[in-house]
Amino acid sequence: MAASLACSFFFDAEPLGEHGMPAQDACALCTKQLARDSDVFMYRGDTPFCSEDCRHEQMQLDAVYARQAAKAAARRQKQYSSGTASGRGRRESREVPVAS
């Protein structure tokens, strides 16, 4: 009885059609239905595509997004560095006599 109860909890906890997780029966890019008897092209382990073209297009989009994110991070880092160099966030240190 305990084994069947554990199995039911396992299957209840599986994300079905969760936002951000593509369903395994449709292409993640063009949403074309995937036939059971046709090839499925996977990317990132669990993302299905109907063709090599769709998969390749998604890979290119991911590369563009990664470059944009890297540029934005570099811009933020540059702004942060220039802000601290101009005196913002600078700490002042003083010597304090210590009693012996």
The first five atom37 places (N, CA, C, CB, O) and aatype in JSON, in Angstrom:
{
  "aatype": [12, 0, 0, 15, 10, 0, 4, 15, 13, 13, 13, 3, 0, 6, 14, 10, 7, 6, 8, 7, 12, 14, 0, 5, 3, 0, 4, 0, 10, 4, 16, 11, 5, 10, 0, 1, 3, 15, 3, 19, 13, 12, 18, 1, 7, 3, 16, 14, 13, 4, 15, 6, 3, 4, 1, 8, 6, 5, 12, 5, 10, 3, 0, 19, 18, 0, 1, 5, 0, 0, 11, 0, 0, 0, 1, 1, 5, 11, 5, 18, 15, 15, 7, 16, 0, 15, 7, 1, 7, 1, 1, 6, 15, 1, 6, 19, 14, 19, 0, 15],
  "atom_mask": [
    [1, 1, 1, 1, 1],
    [1, 1, 1, 1, 1],
    [1, 1, 1, 1, 1],
    [1, 1, 1, 1, 1],
    [1, 1, 1, 1, 1],
    [1, 1, 1, 1, 1],
    [1, 1, 1, 1, 1],
    [1, 1, 1, 1, 1],
    [1, 1, 1, 1, 1],
    [1, 1, 1, 1, 1],
    [1, 1, 1, 1, 1],
    [1, 1, 1, 1, 1],
    [1, 1, 1, 1, 1],
    [1, 1, 1, 1, 1],
    [1, 1, 1, 1, 1],
    [1, 1, 1, 1, 1],
    [1, 1, 1, 0, 1],
    [1, 1, 1, 1, 1],
    [1, 1, 1, 1, 1],
    [1, 1, 1, 0, 1],
    [1, 1, 1, 1, 1],
    [1, 1, 1, 1, 1],
    [1, 1, 1, 1, 1],
    [1, 1, 1, 1, 1],
    [1, 1, 1, 1, 1],
    [1, 1, 1, 1, 1],
    [1, 1, 1, 1, 1],
    [1, 1, 1, 1, 1],
    [1, 1, 1, 1, 1],
    [1, 1, 1, 1, 1],
    [1, 1, 1, 1, 1],
    [1, 1, 1, 1, 1],
    [1, 1, 1, 1, 1],
    [1, 1, 1, 1, 1],
    [1, 1, 1, 1, 1],
    [1, 1, 1, 1, 1],
    [1, 1, 1, 1, 1],
    [1, 1, 1, 1, 1],
    [1, 1, 1, 1, 1],
    [1, 1, 1, 1, 1],
    [1, 1, 1, 1, 1],
    [1, 1, 1, 1, 1],
    [1, 1, 1, 1, 1],
    [1, 1, 1, 1, 1],
    [1, 1, 1, 0, 1],
    [1, 1, 1, 1, 1],
    [1, 1, 1, 1, 1],
    [1, 1, 1, 1, 1],
    [1, 1, 1, 1, 1],
    [1, 1, 1, 1, 1],
    [1, 1, 1, 1, 1],
    [1, 1, 1, 1, 1],
    [1, 1, 1, 1, 1],
    [1, 1, 1, 1, 1],
    [1, 1, 1, 1, 1],
    [1, 1, 1, 1, 1],
    [1, 1, 1, 1, 1],
    [1, 1, 1, 1, 1],
    [1, 1, 1, 1, 1],
    [1, 1, 1, 1, 1],
    [1, 1, 1, 1, 1],
    [1, 1, 1, 1, 1],
    [1, 1, 1, 1, 1],
    [1, 1, 1, 1, 1],
    [1, 1, 1, 1, 1],
    [1, 1, 1, 1, 1],
    [1, 1, 1, 1, 1],
    [1, 1, 1, 1, 1],
    [1, 1, 1, 1, 1],
    [1, 1, 1, 1, 1],
    [1, 1, 1, 1, 1],
    [1, 1, 1, 1, 1],
    [1, 1, 1, 1, 1],
    [1, 1, 1, 1, 1],
    [1, 1, 1, 1, 1],
    [1, 1, 1, 1, 1],
    [1, 1, 1, 1, 1],
    [1, 1, 1, 1, 1],
    [1, 1, 1, 1, 1],
    [1, 1, 1, 1, 1],
    [1, 1, 1, 1, 1],
    [1, 1, 1, 1, 1],
    [1, 1, 1, 0, 1],
    [1, 1, 1, 1, 1],
    [1, 1, 1, 1, 1],
    [1, 1, 1, 1, 1],
    [1, 1, 1, 0, 1],
    [1, 1, 1, 1, 1],
    [1, 1, 1, 0, 1],
    [1, 1, 1, 1, 1],
    [1, 1, 1, 1, 1],
    [1, 1, 1, 1, 1],
    [1, 1, 1, 1, 1],
    [1, 1, 1, 1, 1],
    [1, 1, 1, 1, 1],
    [1, 1, 1, 1, 1],
    [1, 1, 1, 1, 1],
    [1, 1, 1, 1, 1],
    [1, 1, 1, 1, 1],
    [1, 1, 1, 1, 1]
  ],
  "atom_positions": [
    [[0.82, -1.2, 0.0], [0.0, 0.0, 0.0], [0.86, 1.26, 0.0], [-0.93, 0.0, 1.2], [0.54, 2.23, -0.69]],
    [[1.94, 1.25, 0.77], [2.8, 2.43, 0.85], [3.45, 2.74, -0.5], [3.88, 2.22, 1.92], [3.6, 3.9, -0.86]],
    [[3.83, 1.7, -1.25], [4.48, 1.92, -2.54], [3.52, 2.59, -3.52], [4.98, 0.59, -3.12], [3.93, 3.5, -4.24]],
    [[2.27, 2.16, -3.57], [1.33, 2.77, -4.5], [1.0, 4.2, -4.09], [0.05, 1.93, -4.59], [0.76, 5.06, -4.93]],
    [[0.98, 4.45, -2.79], [0.73, 5.79, -2.29], [1.89, 6.71, -2.69], [0.54, 5.78, -0.76], [1.68, 7.85, -3.11]],
    [[3.13, 6.21, -2.55], [4.3, 7.01, -2.92], [4.3, 7.29, -4.42], [5.6, 6.29, -2.51], [4.64, 8.4, -4.84]],
    [[3.93, 6.31, -5.22], [3.89, 6.51, -6.67], [2.87, 7.56, -7.06], [3.58, 5.19, -7.38], [3.12, 8.37, -7.95]],
    [[1.73, 7.55, -6.41], [0.71, 8.53, -6.76], [1.18, 9.94, -6.41], [-0.6, 8.22, -6.04], [0.89, 10.89, -7.14]],
    [[1.91, 10.09, -5.31], [2.45, 11.41, -4.97], [3.49, 11.84, -5.99], [3.06, 11.4, -3.56], [3.55, 13.02, -6.37]],
    [[4.31, 10.91, -6.44], [5.33, 11.22, -7.42], [4.71, 11.76, -8.7], [6.18, 9.98, -7.72], [5.14, 12.79, -9.22]],
    [[3.71, 11.07, -9.21], [3.1, 11.49, -10.46], [2.26, 12.75, -10.29], [2.24, 10.38, -11.02], [2.14, 13.53, -11.24]],
    [[1.7, 12.97, -9.12], [0.95, 14.19, -8.88], [1.86, 15.41, -8.87], [0.19, 14.09, -7.56], [1.44, 16.51, -9.23]],
    [[3.11, 15.21, -8.46], [4.05, 16.32, -8.33], [4.73, 16.67, -9.65], [5.1, 15.99, -7.29], [5.41, 17.7, -9.72]],
    [[4.58, 15.87, -10.68], [5.22, 16.16, -11.96], [4.59, 17.38, -12.61], [5.14, 14.95, -12.9], [3.36, 17.48, -12.66]],
    [[5.41, 18.31, -13.11], [4.85, 19.49, -13.76], [4.32, 19.13, -15.15], [5.9, 20.6, -13.86], [5.08, 18.7, -16.01]],
    [[3.06, 19.32, -15.36], [2.45, 19.05, -16.66], [2.07, 20.37, -17.3], [1.2, 18.12, -16.53], [1.2, 21.08, -16.8]],
    [[2.72, 20.69, -18.39], [2.41, 21.93, -19.09], [2.74, 23.16, -18.27], [0.0, 0.0, 0.0], [2.12, 24.21, -18.45]],
    [[3.7, 23.05, -17.37], [4.1, 24.17, -16.53], [4.67, 25.28, -17.41], [5.13, 23.73, -15.45], [5.34, 25.0, -18.4]],
    [[4.42, 26.53, -17.06], [4.93, 27.67, -17.83], [6.45, 27.59, -17.89], [4.47, 29.03, -17.21], [7.12, 27.43, -16.87]],
    [[6.99, 27.7, -19.09], [8.43, 27.62, -19.26], [8.91, 26.22, -19.6], [0.0, 0.0, 0.0], [10.03, 26.06, -20.08]],
    [[8.1, 25.23, -19.37], [8.45, 23.85, -19.69], [7.59, 23.43, -20.88], [8.23, 22.89, -18.46], [6.37, 23.34, -20.76]],
    [[8.21, 23.17, -22.02], [7.42, 22.79, -23.19], [6.8, 21.41, -23.02], [8.28, 22.82, -24.45], [7.4, 20.52, -22.42]],
    [[5.62, 21.25, -23.55], [4.99, 19.93, -23.55], [5.77, 19.05, -24.51], [3.47, 20.01, -23.95], [6.29, 19.54, -25.51]],
    [[5.87, 17.77, -24.22], [6.66, 16.86, -25.04], [5.95, 16.46, -26.32], [7.01, 15.63, -24.24], [6.49, 15.68, -27.1]],
    [[4.76, 16.96, -26.55], [4.03, 16.57, -27.76], [3.96, 17.67, -28.81], [2.64, 16.15, -27.39], [3.26, 17.53, -29.81]],
    [[4.68, 18.78, -28.59], [4.69, 19.87, -29.56], [6.08, 20.5, -29.62], [3.63, 20.94, -29.19], [6.82, 20.49, -28.64]],
    [[6.41, 21.03, -30.78], [7.69, 21.7, -30.98], [7.74, 22.95, -30.1], [7.89, 22.08, -32.49], [6.78, 23.71, -30.04]],
    [[8.85, 23.13, -29.41], [8.98, 24.26, -28.5], [9.06, 25.6, -29.23], [10.21, 24.08, -27.64], [8.82, 26.64, -28.62]],
    [[9.39, 25.6, -30.5], [9.52, 26.85, -31.24], [8.27, 27.16, -32.06], [10.72, 26.8, -32.14], [7.68, 28.23, -31.92]],
    [[7.87, 26.23, -32.92], [6.74, 26.51, -33.82], [5.43, 25.89, -33.34], [7.06, 26.0, -35.22], [4.39, 26.09, -33.97]],
    [[5.46, 25.14, -32.26], [4.31, 24.47, -31.65], [3.63, 23.45, -32.55], [3.3, 25.5, -31.23], [2.48, 23.06, -32.3]],
    [[4.33, 23.01, -33.59], [3.8, 21.95, -34.46], [3.71, 20.66, -33.65], [4.7, 21.76, -35.74], [4.62, 20.33, -32.89]],
    [[2.62, 19.93, -33.81], [2.45, 18.68, -33.09], [3.51, 17.68, -33.53], [1.05, 18.11, -33.32], [3.8, 17.55, -34.72]],
    [[4.09, 16.98, -32.58], [5.11, 15.97, -32.87], [4.43, 14.62, -33.04], [6.18, 15.92, -31.75], [3.7, 14.16, -32.16]],
    [[4.68, 13.99, -34.16], [4.09, 12.68, -34.43], [4.88, 11.61, -33.68], [4.07, 12.39, -35.95], [6.1, 11.72, -33.52]],
    [[4.2, 10.58, -33.24], [4.85, 9.5, -32.49], [5.85, 8.73, -33.36], [3.8, 8.53, -31.95], [6.8, 8.16, -32.83]],
    [[5.64, 8.7, -34.66], [6.51, 7.92, -35.54], [7.58, 8.77, -36.25], [5.67, 7.21, -36.57], [8.27, 8.26, -37.13]],
    [[7.72, 10.04, -35.87], [8.73, 10.9, -36.5], [9.86, 11.2, -35.52], [8.08, 12.21, -37.01], [9.72, 10.99, -34.31]],
    [[10.96, 11.71, -36.05], [12.09, 12.07, -35.21], [11.76, 13.31, -34.39], [13.34, 12.31, -36.07], [11.02, 14.19, -34.83]],
    [[12.32, 13.34, -33.18], [12.2, 14.5, -32.32], [13.61, 14.97, -32.03], [11.4, 14.16, -31.0], [14.46, 14.17, -31.63]],
    [[13.87, 16.25, -32.21], [15.19, 16.82, -32.02], [15.21, 17.56, -30.69], [15.57, 17.78, -33.2], [14.46, 18.52, -30.49]],
    [[16.06, 17.11, -29.79], [16.09, 17.65, -28.43], [17.2, 18.69, -28.29], [16.29, 16.51, -27.4], [18.22, 18.64, -28.97]],
    [[16.96, 19.63, -27.37], [17.93, 20.67, -27.05], [17.82, 20.95, -25.57], [17.7, 21.97, -27.91], [16.72, 21.04, -25.03]],
    [[18.95, 21.08, -24.92], [19.01, 21.31, -23.48], [18.37, 20.16, -22.7], [18.32, 22.62, -23.12], [17.86, 20.37, -21.6]],
    [[18.41, 19.01, -23.23], [17.97, 17.82, -22.51], [16.49, 17.53, -22.57], [0.0, 0.0, 0.0], [16.11, 16.37, -22.77]],
    [[15.63, 18.53, -22.4], [14.2, 18.24, -22.3], [13.32, 19.12, -23.18], [13.77, 18.38, -20.89], [12.1, 19.17, -22.98]],
    [[13.92, 19.81, -24.14], [13.13, 20.68, -25.0], [13.04, 20.07, -26.4], [13.75, 22.11, -25.06], [14.06, 19.98, -27.09]],
    [[11.85, 19.66, -26.82], [11.69, 18.99, -28.11], [11.45, 19.97, -29.27], [10.54, 18.01, -28.04], [10.82, 21.02, -29.11]],
    [[11.97, 19.59, -30.43], [11.77, 20.36, -31.66], [11.39, 19.41, -32.78], [13.04, 21.18, -32.04], [11.79, 18.25, -32.78]],
    [[10.6, 19.91, -33.73], [10.11, 19.06, -34.81], [11.16, 18.86, -35.9], [8.86, 19.67, -35.41], [11.06, 17.9, -36.67]],
    [[12.16, 19.73, -35.98], [13.16, 19.62, -37.04], [14.49, 20.19, -36.55], [12.69, 20.36, -38.32], [14.57, 20.88, -35.54]],
    [[15.53, 19.87, -37.31], [16.84, 20.45, -37.0], [16.81, 21.95, -37.19], [17.93, 19.82, -37.88], [17.5, 22.68, -36.48]],
    [[16.02, 22.43, -38.14], [15.92, 23.86, -38.4], [15.35, 24.62, -37.19], [15.05, 24.12, -39.63], [15.87, 25.66, -36.8]],
    [[14.28, 24.08, -36.61], [13.68, 24.72, -35.43], [14.67, 24.71, -34.26], [12.36, 24.01, -35.04], [14.83, 25.7, -33.55]],
    [[15.32, 23.58, -34.07], [16.29, 23.48, -32.98], [17.43, 24.48, -33.2], [16.85, 22.04, -32.88], [17.84, 25.16, -32.27]],
    [[17.94, 24.56, -34.43], [19.04, 25.47, -34.74], [18.61, 26.94, -34.54], [19.52, 25.26, -36.18], [19.38, 27.74, -34.02]],
    [[17.4, 27.26, -34.93], [16.9, 28.63, -34.75], [16.83, 28.98, -33.26], [15.5, 28.79, -35.39], [17.19, 30.09, -32.87]],
    [[16.38, 28.02, -32.43], [16.33, 28.26, -30.98], [17.73, 28.44, -30.41], [15.61, 27.1, -30.27], [17.94, 29.28, -29.53]],
    [[18.68, 27.66, -30.91], [20.06, 27.8, -30.45], [20.61, 29.19, -30.8], [20.96, 26.7, -31.07], [21.32, 29.81, -30.0]],
    [[20.28, 29.68, -31.99], [20.72, 31.02, -32.39], [20.07, 32.09, -31.52], [20.39, 31.26, -33.88], [20.73, 33.05, -31.11]],
    [[18.77, 31.94, -31.25], [18.09, 32.89, -30.37], [18.72, 32.91, -28.98], [16.6, 32.55, -30.26], [18.92, 33.97, -28.4]],
    [[19.03, 31.72, -28.45], [19.67, 31.64, -27.14], [21.03, 32.33, -27.14], [19.82, 30.18, -26.7], [21.39, 32.98, -26.16]],
    [[21.78, 32.19, -28.23], [23.08, 32.85, -28.33], [22.93, 34.37, -28.34], [23.82, 32.38, -29.6], [23.72, 35.07, -27.71]],
    [[21.93, 34.87, -29.06], [21.68, 36.31, -29.09], [21.29, 36.8, -27.7], [20.56, 36.65, -30.11], [21.81, 37.82, -27.25]],
    [[20.39, 36.08, -27.01], [19.99, 36.46, -25.66], [21.18, 36.46, -24.71], [18.89, 35.52, -25.14], [21.3, 37.34, -23.86]],
    [[22.06, 35.49, -24.84], [23.25, 35.4, -23.98], [24.18, 36.58, -24.22], [24.0, 34.06, -24.22], [24.72, 37.15, -23.28]],
    [[24.37, 36.95, -25.49], [25.23, 38.1, -25.8], [24.62, 39.39, -25.24], [25.44, 38.23, -27.34], [25.34, 40.24, -24.7]],
    [[23.3, 39.54, -25.38], [22.64, 40.74, -24.85], [22.76, 40.8, -23.34], [21.17, 40.77, -25.27], [22.99, 41.87, -22.77]],
    [[22.6, 39.67, -22.68], [22.72, 39.63, -21.22], [24.15, 39.95, -20.78], [22.3, 38.26, -20.68], [24.35, 40.65, -19.78]],
    [[25.14, 39.46, -21.52], [26.53, 39.74, -21.19], [26.84, 41.23, -21.38], [27.47, 38.89, -22.06], [27.54, 41.82, -20.56]],
    [[26.32, 41.83, -22.45], [26.53, 43.27, -22.67], [25.88, 44.09, -21.56], [25.96, 43.69, -24.04], [26.47, 45.05, -21.07]],
    [[24.67, 43.71, -21.17], [23.97, 44.43, -20.11], [24.72, 44.3, -18.79], [22.53, 43.91, -19.96], [24.82, 45.27, -18.04]],
    [[25.25, 43.12, -18.5], [26.01, 42.92, -17.27], [27.29, 43.75, -17.3], [26.35, 41.43, -17.07], [27.67, 44.34, -16.29]],
    [[27.96, 43.8, -18.44], [29.18, 44.6, -18.57], [28.86, 46.09, -18.4], [29.85, 44.35, -19.94], [29.63, 46.82, -17.78]],
    [[27.72, 46.52, -18.95], [27.31, 47.91, -18.81], [27.04, 48.25, -17.34], [26.06, 48.19, -19.65], [27.46, 49.3, -16.85]],
    [[26.33, 47.34, -16.64], [26.06, 47.57, -15.22], [27.35, 47.6, -14.42], [25.12, 46.47, -14.67], [27.51, 48.43, -13.52]],
    [[28.28, 46.69, -14.74], [29.55, 46.66, -14.04], [30.33, 47.94, -14.28], [30.37, 45.44, -14.49], [30.95, 48.48, -13.36]],
    [[30.31, 48.44, -15.51], [31.02, 49.68, -15.84], [30.41, 50.85, -15.08], [30.98, 49.94, -17.36], [31.13, 51.7, -14.56]],
    [[29.08, 50.91, -15.02], [28.41, 51.99, -14.29], [28.74, 51.91, -12.8], [26.88, 51.92, -14.5], [28.99, 52.93, -12.17]],
    [[28.76, 50.71, -12.26], [29.08, 50.53, -10.84], [30.51, 50.94, -10.57], [28.86, 49.07, -10.42], [30.79, 51.62, -9.58]],
    [[31.44, 50.54, -11.44], [32.85, 50.88, -11.27], [33.07, 52.38, -11.37], [33.71, 50.16, -12.3], [33.81, 52.94, -10.57]],
    [[32.45, 53.03, -12.33], [32.63, 54.47, -12.48], [31.97, 55.22, -11.32], [32.05, 54.95, -13.81], [32.44, 56.29, -10.94]],
    [[30.92, 54.67, -10.77], [30.25, 55.3, -9.62], [31.08, 55.22, -8.37], [0.0, 0.0, 0.0], [31.11, 56.19, -7.6]],
    [[31.76, 54.13, -8.13], [32.58, 54.0, -6.92], [33.89, 54.75, -7.08], [32.86, 52.52, -6.61], [34.46, 55.19, -6.09]],
    [[34.39, 54.9, -8.3], [35.63, 55.64, -8.53], [35.44, 57.13, -8.32], [36.16, 55.37, -9.93], [36.39, 57.82, -7.96]],
    [[34.25, 57.63, -8.53], [34.0, 59.06, -8.38], [33.77, 59.46, -6.94], [32.81, 59.47, -9.22], [33.52, 60.63, -6.65]],
    [[33.85, 58.51, -6.04], [33.71, 58.86, -4.63], [32.44, 58.34, -3.99], [0.0, 0.0, 0.0], [32.32, 58.34, -2.77]],
    [[31.51, 57.91, -4.79], [30.28, 57.35, -4.25], [30.59, 56.02, -3.62], [29.2, 57.21, -5.34], [31.2, 55.16, -4.26]],
    [[30.19, 55.83, -2.41], [30.42, 54.55, -1.74], [31.82, 54.41, -1.16], [0.0, 0.0, 0.0], [32.19, 53.34, -0.68]],
    [[32.62, 55.5, -1.19], [33.98, 55.43, -0.67], [33.94, 55.58, 0.84], [34.88, 56.52, -1.3], [33.19, 56.4, 1.38]],
    [[34.74, 54.79, 1.51], [34.8, 54.84, 2.97], [36.0, 55.67, 3.4], [34.87, 53.41, 3.58], [37.05, 55.67, 2.76]],
    [[35.8, 56.35, 4.47], [36.87, 57.15, 5.02], [37.46, 56.4, 6.21], [36.37, 58.57, 5.42], [36.71, 55.86, 7.03]],
    [[38.76, 56.37, 6.32], [39.37, 55.67, 7.45], [40.12, 56.67, 8.31], [40.32, 54.54, 6.98], [40.73, 57.61, 7.8]],
    [[40.07, 56.46, 9.6], [40.78, 57.31, 10.57], [41.48, 56.43, 11.57], [39.81, 58.29, 11.29], [41.06, 55.31, 11.86]],
    [[42.57, 56.96, 12.09], [43.27, 56.24, 13.17], [42.61, 56.58, 14.47], [44.78, 56.59, 13.21], [42.31, 57.74, 14.75]],
    [[42.38, 55.57, 15.27], [41.77, 55.76, 16.58], [42.75, 55.29, 17.64], [40.41, 55.0, 16.69], [43.21, 54.15, 17.56]],
    [[43.08, 56.12, 18.62], [44.02, 55.68, 19.67], [43.39, 54.57, 20.5], [44.42, 56.87, 20.58], [42.21, 54.6, 20.83]],
    [[44.21, 53.58, 20.82], [43.75, 52.45, 21.61], [44.39, 52.54, 22.98], [44.08, 51.09, 20.91], [45.6, 52.7, 23.11]],
    [[43.56, 52.45, 24.01], [44.09, 52.49, 25.38], [44.76, 51.17, 25.71], [42.97, 52.8, 26.4], [44.24, 50.1, 25.39]],
    [[45.95, 51.26, 26.38], [46.62, 50.01, 26.72], [46.48, 49.63, 28.16], [48.05, 50.1, 26.38], [47.0, 48.59, 28.58]]
  ]
}
